[in-house]
Each structure stands twice: as structure tokens, then as C-alpha cells.
Amino acid sequence: MLYNPSRVEAQLPIPPGVAAKRGDILVIENHYGTHADPENFNYLVPGRPGFGASGFSQVCAGFLWYINTTNSELISWLAAGPPEYSPDYSHMTVYLRRGITWSDGSPFTADDVVFHVTMIMRTSGLHGHTLFNQWVGRVEKIDDHTVKFYLKQPNPRFHYFLTVIIYGAPYQAIVPKKVWENQDPLKFKFYPPLCLGPYVLRAVDPGGNWFLWERNENWWGTRLYGMKPAPKYVLFIHHGPEDKKALAMSRHELDAIRTFLPENFQIVWQNNRYIGGWRASPPFAWPFDACVKGIAFNVLRYPYNITEVRLALRYAIDFKPIYEAFKGPDGSLPTPSALPVVRTPPS
């Protein structure tokens, strides 16, 4: 039996005091699952759930730059423009956008950037500690909107370590100096978080399954450029296994999800006439996903560190039925990638 797509059955866990219609709330998948400590927003400590699952990286955190992975465009965000390197690439100067404020109205300045990088460099055990100490000799404030990095060795691509590429890293999200400077960065929970993004935290599920964010009506992006996100609220929520997420999307209780297996996507496709993807009509998927997914071998473990073993497995596996198994109900198939799955060292 198919659901009646014209009947909205949405049942959202809206806390008391939030007067919101369904159309006021964008509901996004919390892809991590249940958070053991939903009031811990210190993502600099390794082992914490992905900071995109709670919505922190998407709607609250602030980053210097983003990369458009389709055309390689560098998008300046907290930075006012691209970095400026010395002729020998041993120094990098960053000019910050003027008029940026934290969600409490206090100014975002070079002090925050310098403190952020210095704190990570001084604190063993934080994300980015090894990386920054490998490349950065010191970082200093030139004025309120100018930061200079003195590199230990020339690197014309150093700014990419501070640029969101695909997803972003916890050490890239600048923290407010005034909140963190008297805290133990390994124990501080940063709750509630101060934001540079267009939303502020309104409520969390004590059970760790959802996070509700409310639009900041005094967001600097709106003041400076007139940009204003349409949803008044954004809810990041975990419904359980993927089949339950498919049913939730069929009942209009979930608006956006990272990915579906074909059989679960078909449930939604047949039961929710409003479903769409990057494209409004099939094939829905964006074919140039920069996240490479596929079969990979851990070359640090025996026997997968032996080239001949990997070659033997490569020839033993029939990849065609695996490829065809991911055919979607709209007829789409995965896009083969020439890129390998690259081992990423700890940051």
C-alpha cells in the first residue's frame, strides 16, 4: 500500500516554546546516529561524532574559505579574499572580512584566528595539532582584520589546510577567543556554542538524537549582504536505520539525506511526490561527487600490503554486478571515478 503523498503526516520533536509550522522547519538527517553527550560541541577533541551530524559545521561554525569541488573555485567566507603569499611562499597573509560578528553580537577579529591556531599548536591531543606544528612557525595579528602565518617551509598551498574541501575538518572551524581562553581545551564542552553561521542552537534532545537550530535574525551575512536563509528552524535528526529514514521521508518527517541505497530511495520515490535531488527530475544525483566511495584495501595490514595479493583479489572480484546493484529506480548508475581511495593521516 502506498502512502497518500498529499497528506502531510509529519510528527517532529519540537520542544515546548517553539511555535513553528512544518513549513518553518528544514529537517536534515543526523547521519551519525545517537550522540552520547549531545551538549558537547568541542569537536577539536578526537573521537567526537562528526560535527556535521549535529549541524554545527553547516549552520553554526565559521570557516575562512570553501572550495567548489566541481570547478575548483576558492570561495572566501570569513576571509575577505584569497590569501596573499610572500614571493618565496614562506609567509601567508589573511585579510578578514569586516563587519563579521559572533552570534552574541561581539566582533570576530584577528585575535580569534591567532588564538585558535596558537591554542591548537600548544595543546597535544587536539585535531590539527600535528599538522599546524609541522607547517607553522608562528602566527601573529597585524591588525584587527589581518593575520600573518610564518611557515617553517615554503608551501603555496598552505591555505588549503584551512579551507573546507568536501566536508571540512574540526580544526578549520575558528573558535571565539573570549569563550575559550580560560578553558582546558581538552575538557571544555563549548555549550551552547557561539556561532558565526546564520543559526544559533535552540534545543538538543537529551537522548542525543536531534539538534534544533534557530535562524539568527541579526546574522552578519544578512546585515552586510542581505543574505537570509529561508527556514526559520533547521532540525538535524536521527530516525534509526536507513529504512526508517526512508519511511520518515515518505511521511514528510525528513527533508534531506546524504544518500540512500536504491531500494530505500525507491520507497521514497514512490510515496513522496515532492522528492527531488540535485536535479528536479531523474537522474536526481549530482554525478561529480568529490567523495570517492568504493572497495579499498588497508595496505598497512597483512596480507593487503602485498601487491600480488591485491592484484589477485582485484581479478577475483566481478565488479560488474556490484556496479549494477546500485542502479537507482530512476535508471541512474554510479559514475566511475579515476581517483583512488586515499589514506588520510591523522590531523
C-alpha positions in Angstrom: 0.0 0.0 0.0 1.4 3.4 -1.0 1.2 6.5 1.3 -1.1 9.3 0.1 1.5 11.9 -0.8 -1.0 14.7 -0.4 -1.4 14.0 3.3 1.3 15.5 5.5 1.8 13.2 8.4 4.9 14.9 9.8 5.5 14.4 13.6 8.5 16.4 14.6 10.0 16.5 18.1 9.6 20.3 18.6 10.3 21.3 22.2 7.9 23.5 24.2 8.1 27.2 23.5 8.8 26.7 19.8 5.8 27.9 17.8 6.6 26.7 14.4 4.6 25.3 11.5 6.0 22.4 9.5 6.9 24.8 6.7 9.1 26.8 9.0 11.4 23.8 9.7 14.0 22.2 7.4 14.6 18.6 8.6 18.0 17.1 7.8 19.5 13.7 8.6 21.7 13.4 11.6 23.9 10.8 9.8 26.0 9.9 12.9 23.2 8.5 15.0 22.7 8.9 18.7 25.2 11.3 20.4 26.3 10.0 23.8 26.8 13.6 25.0 24.6 16.0 22.9 25.7 19.0 24.9 29.4 18.6 23.9 30.3 20.8 21.0 34.1 20.6 21.4 34.9 18.9 18.1 38.6 19.6 18.5 38.9 16.6 20.7 39.3 13.4 18.5 36.7 10.7 19.0 33.7 13.1 18.9 30.9 12.4 16.4 31.2 14.1 13.1 30.4 17.8 13.5 28.2 17.8 10.5 25.8 15.3 12.1 24.6 17.8 14.7 24.5 20.7 12.2 27.4 22.5 13.8 29.6 22.7 10.7 26.7 23.6 8.3 24.8 26.3 10.2 26.9 27.5 13.1 30.7 27.2 12.5 32.8 29.7 10.6 35.5 28.9 8.1 38.0 31.1 6.2 37.4 29.6 2.8 35.4 26.9 0.9 36.3 25.1 -2.3 33.7 24.4 -5.1 34.9 20.9 -5.9 33.2 21.0 -9.3 35.2 23.9 -10.7 37.9 24.4 -8.1 36.8 27.9 -7.3 38.1 29.3 -3.9 35.2 30.9 -2.1 36.2 33.4 0.5 34.0 33.4 3.6 35.4 34.8 6.8 38.4 35.8 4.8 37.9 38.9 2.6 39.7 37.3 -0.4 42.3 34.8 -1.4 45.5 34.5 0.8 48.5 36.6 0.0 51.8 34.8 -0.1 55.3 36.2 0.1 57.4 35.6 -3.1 59.1 32.6 -1.6 55.9 31.3 -0.1 57.3 31.3 3.4 54.7 33.8 4.7 50.9 33.8 4.2 48.7 36.8 5.0 45.0 36.5 5.5 42.7 39.5 5.3 39.5 39.0 7.2 36.1 40.3 6.2 35.0 43.4 8.1 31.7 43.5 9.9 31.6 39.9 10.9 30.1 39.2 14.4 29.6 36.2 16.6 26.0 35.2 17.4 26.1 37.2 20.6 26.9 40.4 18.6 30.6 40.6 19.6 33.1 41.3 16.7 35.1 38.5 15.0 38.7 39.6 14.7 42.2 38.5 14.0 42.5 37.8 17.8 40.2 34.9 17.3 42.2 33.4 14.5 45.5 33.8 16.2 44.2 32.3 19.4 42.6 29.4 17.6 45.7 28.4 15.8 48.0 29.0 18.8 45.8 27.0 21.2 45.8 24.0 18.8 49.6 24.2 18.4 50.1 24.3 22.2 47.7 21.5 23.0 48.7 18.0 22.2 45.7 15.8 21.6 43.6 18.3 19.6 42.7 18.0 15.9 45.2 19.9 13.8 48.0 19.9 16.5 50.4 17.8 14.4 49.6 19.5 11.2 49.9 23.1 12.4 53.2 22.3 14.2 54.6 20.7 11.1 54.0 23.8 9.0 53.5 26.9 11.2 56.4 28.6 13.0 54.2 31.2 14.4 51.0 33.2 13.7 50.5 36.9 14.5 47.9 39.6 14.4 48.9 42.6 12.2 45.7 44.5 12.9 42.1 43.6 13.8 41.5 42.2 10.3 44.9 40.9 9.2 46.6 37.7 10.3 50.1 36.6 9.2 51.3 33.0 9.2 55.1 32.4 9.3 55.7 28.9 7.8 58.5 26.6 8.7 58.9 25.7 5.0 57.6 27.2 1.8 54.1 26.0 0.8 52.0 27.8 -1.8 49.0 25.6 -0.9 49.1 26.0 2.9 45.7 27.8 2.9 44.0 24.6 1.8 44.6 23.2 5.3 42.2 26.0 6.4 39.8 25.5 3.6 36.6 23.4 3.6 37.0 20.8 0.9 34.0 18.4 0.7 33.3 18.3 4.4 35.7 20.3 6.4 37.8 19.4 9.5 37.2 20.4 13.1 40.4 22.4 13.4 39.2 24.6 10.5 36.3 26.0 12.4 37.6 29.1 14.2 36.7 29.3 17.9 35.9 32.5 19.9 38.9 33.6 22.0 36.8 35.2 24.7 34.9 31.9 25.4 37.9 29.5 25.1 40.9 31.4 26.5 40.4 30.4 30.2 39.3 26.8 29.5 41.0 23.5 29.3 40.6 22.8 25.5 40.7 19.1 26.1 37.7 19.2 28.6 35.7 22.3 27.6 32.3 21.4 26.0 31.6 24.7 24.3 27.9 24.5 25.2 26.0 26.3 23.9 28.2 27.1 21.0 28.8 30.7 19.9 28.2 30.8 16.1 29.5 32.6 13.0 27.0 30.9 10.8 23.4 32.0 10.3 21.8 29.9 13.0 22.1 29.5 16.8 21.4 26.4 18.9 17.8 26.4 20.3 17.5 22.9 21.8 19.0 19.5 21.9 17.5 16.1 22.5 18.7 14.8 25.9 18.7 11.4 24.3 21.1 12.6 21.7 19.1 12.1 18.5 18.2 15.6 17.4 19.5 19.2 17.4 17.3 22.2 16.7 18.8 25.4 15.3 17.0 28.8 15.0 17.8 31.5 12.5 19.8 34.4 13.8 17.9 37.4 12.8 20.9 39.6 13.4 23.3 37.5 11.4 26.2 39.5 9.9 25.6 38.0 6.4 22.1 39.5 6.4 23.3 42.9 7.6 26.2 43.1 5.1 24.8 41.4 2.0 21.1 40.8 2.5 21.5 37.0 2.6 18.9 35.4 4.8 18.2 31.6 4.9 14.6 30.8 4.2 14.0 28.2 7.0 13.4 29.7 10.5 14.5 26.5 12.0 16.8 23.6 11.0 16.4 20.3 12.7 19.1 17.6 12.4 17.6 14.3 13.5 18.4 10.6 13.6 15.5 8.3 12.8 17.4 5.0 13.0 18.3 2.6 10.2 18.1 3.7 6.6 14.7 2.0 6.0 13.2 4.1 8.9 14.7 7.2 7.3 13.0 6.3 4.0 9.7 5.9 5.8 10.3 9.2 7.6 10.9 11.0 4.3 7.8 9.4 2.9 5.8 10.9 5.8 7.4 14.3 5.3 9.3 14.0 8.6 12.7 14.2 6.8 13.6 16.7 4.0 17.3 16.0 3.2 19.6 13.0 3.5 23.1 12.3 2.3 22.4 9.1 0.3 20.0 6.2 0.0 20.5 2.6 -1.1 18.4 2.1 -4.3 15.8 0.0 -2.6 15.2 2.7 0.1 15.2 5.5 -2.4 12.5 3.7 -4.3 10.3 3.7 -1.2 10.6 7.5 -1.0 10.3 8.0 -4.8 7.0 6.1 -4.9 5.5 7.7 -1.8 6.6 11.3 -1.8 5.7 13.3 -4.9 7.9 16.2 -3.7 11.1 14.2 -3.7 14.0 15.7 -5.7 17.7 15.8 -5.7 20.4 18.0 -7.2 18.2 17.9 -10.3 14.4 18.3 -10.2 13.9 15.3 -12.5 15.7 11.9 -13.0 18.6 11.3 -12.8 18.5 13.1 -9.5 22.1 12.6 -8.4 24.9 15.1 -8.9 27.5 12.9 -10.8 30.6 14.7 -9.8 30.7 13.8 -6.1 34.2 14.6 -4.8 33.8 11.9 -2.1 35.2 8.7 -3.6 33.4 5.6 -2.5 34.3 2.0 -3.3 36.2 -1.1 -2.4 39.6 -0.4 -0.8 42.3 -2.3 0.8 44.1 -1.4 4.0 47.6 -1.5 2.7 49.0 -1.2 6.3 47.8 -4.7 7.2 49.0 -8.1 6.1 48.3 -9.6 3.5 46.8 -6.5 1.8 50.2 -4.8 1.9 51.4 -7.3 -0.7 50.8 -6.0 -4.2 50.3 -9.5 -5.7 47.5 -10.2 -3.1 45.7 -7.1 -4.1 46.0 -7.8 -7.8 44.7 -11.4 -7.2 41.7 -10.0 -5.3 41.1 -7.4 -8.0 40.9 -10.1 -10.7 38.8 -12.4 -8.5 36.1 -9.9 -7.8 33.4 -9.4 -10.5 32.8 -5.7 -10.3 30.0 -5.5 -12.9 27.2 -7.0 -10.7 28.3 -4.8 -7.8 28.1 -1.7 -10.1 24.7 -2.7 -11.5 23.4 -3.4 -8.0 23.5 0.3 -7.3 21.2 1.1 -10.2 18.5 3.5 -9.0 14.8 3.4 -9.8 15.3 6.4 -11.9 17.7 4.4 -14.1 20.8 6.2 -12.7 24.1 4.3 -12.2 27.2 5.2 -10.2 29.8 7.3 -12.0 33.1 5.5 -12.2 36.0 7.5 -10.7 39.6 7.5 -11.7 40.6 8.7 -8.3 41.8 6.2 -5.7 40.6 5.9 -2.1 43.5 7.8 -0.4 44.6 7.1 3.2 44.4 10.2 5.2 46.9 10.7 8.0 45.6 11.8 11.5 45.5 15.6 11.7 
